[in-house]
Amino acid sequence: MAKKDKQKEKLSELGEKIVKDIDKNKNPSITIPIRALTNIEFNEKTKTLELGKKTASRYFFNVAHAKKFLQTVEIASIIKKELIDTGKHEHLRGVFYITKRTIPETNINIVDDQTESDKIIEDLEVITGLSREQLHVSANKMGSLVGNIIIEDSGDTINCAKLGKGGYSIPSITDELSFKKVNAKYVLYMEKAAIFERLSEDKFWQKNNAILVTSQGQTTRGIRRLLQRLAEEENLPIYVLCDGDIYGAYIYSVVKYGSIALAHASERLTIPSVKYVGITMEDVVKYDLKKHLIKLDEKDLARIKQVSQYDWFKDNKAWQKQFKMMKEFNGKVEIQALATKGVSFISEKYLPEKIKNKEFID
């Protein structure tokens, strides 16, 4: 079955089920897997977060459910007719505006805020088993790539080694990219664009035969999917570089194990083989960075307590050591603190040595 036909079929099944309920004089309903922490499971075998088997039903003739039921049907219809049938894509914001209109003979909008339509699109993912990208819905582009890799994007051939220090702007939907030629030993992903710019300007990727990828903070779905494809299709190791704080640890864990919010999409987004290269609490000692620590606040301490108890962290001795040292130092450290050792210290000494010596946290 063609990809487009499969997408149409999944959405049509949703509509057909509702029609059957009506024909049988039943209260029309939609069954949705519960997307909450209470229904998230950590698969020890695959080392990924997964959605459990708990479900909830959304009924049309239920005052508490009626509006969300209508939103679900309306957005499913828009995606099928306006996007999949035409082969076009639309941004999350665009879907919101298409949906945002008043219900006839009322003063009630189908949606009032984008968070409503965004959540319905996530519901449609778990209902149909199709990803947001397969539903032709995109999000903001928030990433860059540079390195010895040639990509085909919408018929255009792009040499990512010939785009200056800014690199290739990673699109929201990366499933449709083709890797025409890849010549690299590994991929280095970093949360901060500023570090990407430093490494790119220093030609770190060229000197160390690496592909550099960045986002702005938490990695996007498109970047996670791109990293997964490079790991699986090109057999490249993926290394993560984040700030030495609990938020950096969580960003790493999302790339490796998946996220609670997107547990339903873990199969397409997680990379169990990914390794953390830094910055670590041991680096604080080794490179005498204690005077550059930022004091932890109550929010940091609460987050350390919460994250350290997650199933994928609680029995990991290496990470428990990091969390313990963060509390002992009562501080966190940004990657940029390494610049105190020299502007290009990170590209000329820190990263080459750590990667060569395989000083990773798994």
C-alpha atoms as one frame of an Amber mdcrd trajectory, in Angstrom:
protein
   0.000   0.000   0.000   1.334   3.465  -0.934   2.259   5.744   1.958  -0.420
   8.283   1.023  -3.099   5.567   0.850  -2.114   4.284   4.299  -2.418   7.775
   5.757  -5.856   8.236   4.197  -6.983   4.815   5.377  -6.050   5.470   9.010
  -7.990   8.744   9.077 -10.922   7.213   7.163 -11.127   4.407   9.753 -11.652
   7.043  12.436 -14.554   8.583  10.511 -16.075   5.225   9.584 -16.084   4.123
  13.216 -18.038   7.240  14.197 -20.546   6.710  11.358 -21.103   3.116  12.482
 -21.829   4.311  16.024 -24.446   6.715  14.655 -26.008   4.031  12.432 -26.354
   1.801  15.499 -27.896   4.658  17.533 -24.888   4.547  19.854 -23.223   7.543
  21.460 -20.362   8.291  18.983 -16.999   7.785  20.671 -13.279   7.935  20.011
 -10.857   5.723  21.955  -7.532   7.373  22.772  -4.466   5.909  24.536  -3.791
   7.946  27.688  -0.779  10.237  27.266   0.211  10.788  30.886   2.985   9.716
  33.244   0.621   7.109  34.730   0.608   5.345  31.349   4.315   5.648  30.513
   6.503   2.560  30.796  10.274   2.200  30.553  11.133  -0.823  28.441  14.259
  -2.307  30.021  14.958  -4.431  26.936  14.869  -1.643  24.332  15.860   1.105
  26.810  13.104   3.392  25.565  10.009   5.040  26.982   6.771   3.577  25.681
   3.091   4.347  25.925   1.198   1.835  28.049  -2.103   0.118  27.223  -4.463
   2.356  29.220  -7.081   4.124  27.117  -9.867   6.648  27.563 -12.981   7.272
  25.492 -14.175  10.640  24.221 -17.983  10.750  23.731 -19.957  13.201  21.611
 -22.995  13.212  23.925 -21.011  14.157  27.006 -20.776  17.788  28.065 -17.188
  17.306  29.265 -16.100  15.580  26.031 -18.189  17.203  23.271 -15.862  20.059
  22.349 -12.731  17.878  22.204 -14.687  15.290  20.209 -15.597  17.996  17.688
 -12.010  19.287  17.597 -10.694  15.778  16.927 -13.080  15.148  14.027 -12.566
  18.624  12.551  -8.761  18.543  12.638  -8.703  14.977  11.274 -10.877  16.192
   8.382  -8.611  19.186   7.712  -5.497  17.005   7.689  -7.044  14.502   5.277
  -8.709  16.926   2.860  -6.408  19.947   2.965  -3.042  18.244   3.442  -2.800
  14.519   2.647  -5.223  14.567  -0.311  -3.381  17.543  -1.858   0.150  16.380
  -0.931   0.752  19.676   0.883   2.192  20.366   4.331   1.101  22.915   6.912
   2.683  24.319  10.058   1.127  23.710  13.478   0.248  27.405  13.554  -1.489
  27.152  10.193  -3.611  24.196  11.295  -4.659  26.250  14.323  -5.839  29.143
  12.163  -7.677  26.863   9.718  -9.497  25.294  12.679 -10.138  28.542  14.577
 -13.635  29.528  13.520 -17.013  29.902  15.187 -19.419  26.961  15.349 -22.503
  27.933  13.285 -25.325  29.581  15.278 -23.136  29.908  18.377 -20.476  32.275
  19.689 -18.125  29.369  20.474 -14.877  28.799  18.567 -13.830  25.273  17.631
 -10.428  26.163  19.128  -9.399  29.280  21.019  -5.694  28.628  21.492  -2.979
  26.783  19.549  -2.269  24.498  22.489  -5.726  22.976  21.875  -5.069  22.106
  18.225  -1.510  20.941  19.016  -2.829  18.479  21.615  -5.475  17.165  19.211
  -2.781  16.529  16.581  -0.843  14.524  19.192  -4.065  12.626  19.953  -4.435
  11.831  16.251  -0.890  10.460  16.257  -1.709   7.892  18.926  -5.168   7.146
  17.481  -3.890   6.463  13.958  -0.355   5.267  14.677   0.904   7.904  12.239
   3.493  10.507  13.188   2.790  14.237  12.957   5.161  14.331  10.016   3.207
  11.568   8.254   0.089  13.647   8.846   1.839  16.430   6.871   2.053  18.800
   9.856   5.332  20.632  10.522   6.785  22.757  13.329   9.403  25.499  13.655
  12.860  24.947  12.187  15.322  25.330  15.047  18.525  23.615  14.049  21.645
  23.609  11.883  24.025  20.997  10.464  27.522  21.149   9.007  29.888  18.403
   7.853  30.885  16.081   5.042  27.394  15.022   4.104  25.454  15.584   0.887
  21.676  15.720   1.293  18.890  15.729  -1.244  16.070  17.977  -0.073  12.962
  18.386  -2.258  14.984  17.636  -5.391  17.856  19.967  -4.448  21.303  18.495
  -3.789  22.970  20.208  -0.838  26.617  19.820   0.134  26.654  20.601   3.854
  30.420  21.180   3.752  29.950  24.171   1.443  27.480  26.338   3.348  29.774
  28.461   5.517  29.850  28.392   9.290  26.053  28.766   9.495  25.549  25.354
   7.917  22.387  23.728   6.602  19.081  24.789   8.170  17.435  21.542   9.302
  13.769  21.376   8.253  10.972  20.381  10.609  10.255  17.179   8.663  13.442
  15.177   8.079  11.967  11.857   6.936  11.858  13.138   3.372  15.591  13.955
   3.214  17.902  11.568   1.344  21.527  11.006   2.333  23.421  10.921  -0.966
  26.942  10.768   0.494  28.165  10.657   4.085  31.822  10.773   5.084  32.139
  11.088   8.852  33.297   9.136  11.898  30.550  10.378  14.221  27.846  12.977
  14.824  28.202  15.545  17.599  24.892  17.037  18.747  24.899  20.104  21.010
  22.075  22.014  22.631  23.636  25.448  22.096  23.900  27.238  18.761  26.723
  29.378  20.164  28.918  26.293  20.640  27.992  25.082  17.152  29.217  28.422
  15.762  32.510  28.144  17.671  33.163  24.584  16.454  32.082  25.450  12.928
  34.321  28.514  12.743  37.235  26.420  14.048  36.488  23.799  11.362  36.202
  21.147  14.066  34.019  19.034  11.779  36.676  19.093   9.039  39.669  18.432
  11.301  37.915  15.604  13.150  35.766  14.220  10.324  32.520  14.826  12.194
  29.003  16.030  11.486  27.873  18.829  13.803  24.195  19.273  14.668  22.617
  21.850  16.954  19.243  23.034  18.177  18.276  25.846  20.523  17.806  24.128
  23.864  15.608  21.024  23.887  16.045  19.135  20.634  13.160  19.174  18.163
  11.392  16.132  16.752  12.906  16.774  13.324  16.435  16.809  14.736  15.818
  13.704  16.845  14.555  11.870  13.787  17.530  13.073  11.733  19.973  11.871
  14.410  18.201   8.516  14.601  18.393   8.097  10.826  22.122   8.919  10.807
  22.669   6.351  13.569  20.600   3.606  11.939  21.068   4.192   8.215  24.690
   5.358   8.263  25.804   3.463  11.389  27.292   6.615  12.937  27.916   7.043
  16.684  25.977   9.982  18.175  27.594  12.038  20.946  25.729  14.659  22.972
  27.287  17.852  24.370  25.226  19.798  26.917  25.626  22.117  29.887  26.671
  20.454  33.134  23.277  20.724  34.796  20.128  18.699  35.301  18.546  20.187
  32.192  21.463  19.066  30.034  21.156  15.580  31.510  17.468  15.546  30.622
  18.109  16.740  27.052  20.549  13.834  26.674  18.022  11.379  28.104  15.341
  12.551  25.674  17.637  11.826  22.715  18.578   8.429  24.165  15.403   7.118
  25.805  12.613   9.376  24.535  10.365  11.853  26.316   7.294  11.427  28.458
   5.260  13.720  26.178   6.217  11.792  23.041   6.411   8.235  24.368   3.992
   7.225  21.608   6.627   8.220  19.031   9.672   6.644  20.721  10.224   4.057
  17.993  10.939   6.825  15.470  12.845   9.207  17.733  15.061   7.394  20.243
  18.711   6.380  19.908  19.639   3.871  22.671  23.293   3.854  21.505  23.819
   7.601  22.025  26.517   8.650  24.499  27.090  11.800  26.564  30.450  13.490
  26.015  30.073  16.433  28.379  30.238  18.735  30.142  30.529  16.697  33.382
  31.109  17.412  37.039  34.510  15.701  36.717  35.380  18.345  34.101  34.666
  21.027  36.701  37.468  19.570  38.816  39.837  18.625  35.993  39.707  22.039
  34.335  39.392  24.090  37.523  35.947  25.484  36.719  34.560  25.688  40.266
  34.819  29.475  40.302  32.597  29.517  37.215  29.786  27.476  38.757  26.303
  28.956  38.902  24.626  28.368  42.263  21.704  25.948  42.264  18.304  27.343
  43.212  15.300  25.536  44.663  13.961  24.782  41.179  17.281  23.149  40.191
  17.362  21.031  43.347  13.751  19.918  42.903  14.446  18.978  39.292  17.563
  16.974  40.277  15.484  15.036  42.808  12.760  14.373  40.243  14.984  13.357
  37.310  17.317  11.209  39.429  14.329   9.037  40.341  13.243   8.344  36.770
  13.477   4.628  35.924  16.097   5.258  33.238  18.360   7.115  35.682  17.776
   5.647  39.142  19.997   2.564  38.645  22.627   4.288  36.497  25.662   4.704
  38.771  27.476   7.125  36.458  24.537   9.523  36.305  23.740   9.177  39.998
  27.326  10.262  40.612  26.736  13.357  38.445  23.596  14.277  40.357  25.360
  13.777  43.689  28.292  15.986  42.650  25.921  18.704  41.413  24.406  18.836
  44.894  27.806  18.662  46.624  29.118  21.536  44.483  25.751  23.276  44.849
  26.332  24.459  41.309  25.943  23.936  37.587  28.271  24.854  34.753  27.665
  26.033  31.202  29.663  24.747  28.232  30.877  28.303  27.609  32.870  28.157
  30.857  35.482  26.215  28.875  36.234  29.443  26.985  38.103  30.621  30.102
  40.829  28.158  29.067  41.020  29.714  25.615  38.501  30.652  22.947  39.191
  27.477  20.950  39.994  25.217  23.909  36.774  23.256  23.374  37.546  22.489
  19.731  41.310  22.027  19.956  41.689  20.107  23.227  38.545  19.344  25.242
  36.429  17.510  22.640  39.219  15.836  20.627  40.743  14.350  23.781  37.463
  13.222  25.339  36.263  11.577  22.154  39.643   9.964  21.416  39.806   8.563
  24.964  36.110   7.582  24.881  35.360   9.486  28.059  31.624   9.119  27.720
  28.672   8.592  30.049  26.170   6.006  28.834
